[in-house]
């Protein structure tokens, strides 16, 4: 899971992009509450082959 430090970095980055300002408390607007316990993807994992390699063969 993400740690407080990561949320602090995200808050600083949002301020640098002028999306938020110093009045926003990053601890209250970012949360892990909505993340799934186990991530799920509907596509198979990458096998290490690159498109350029596939075209060359």
N, C-alpha and C positions, 0 to 999 in steps of 0.2 A: 504494500500500500504506500501511498504517497506520505511523505513526512511534512511536518510544519515548515521546514526549511524550503521545500519545494514550493509550497504555497506562498511563502515570503518572496521567493524569486519571481514567481508568476505575478505577484502584486507589483513588484518593482518594475518588471517588464511592461505591465499594463500602464503604469504611470509614465514610463519612458515613451510609450506610443501615444500618450495623452488620451487613452481610453478611460482612465480613471484619474483621480487626483488624490492628494494626501488625506482627504477626509474619509476615504473609503477604508474600512477595516477589512483586510484580506482574510482574516480568520473567520469572519462572519459571512462572507459572500462566496467562498470556495469551500467545497466539501467533498469527501469521499462517499457520502451517503447514497449517491445515485449510481455509483460504479457497481457492476456485477461482481459477485464473489469470484467467479471464474470466467475470464474472457472467452468469448466464443466467436469463431470465424466460420463462415460458410464455404470458404475456399480452401483447397489443400495447401499444405506448407510448400514453400519453395524448395526445389531440389538442387539448387546451386547452378543450374544451367542458365546462361544469359541469352537473350534474344539474338544478339550478334553471333553467338556460337551456333545457335540453331539454324540461322540463315546460311552460315558458311558450310554446313554439312549437307 
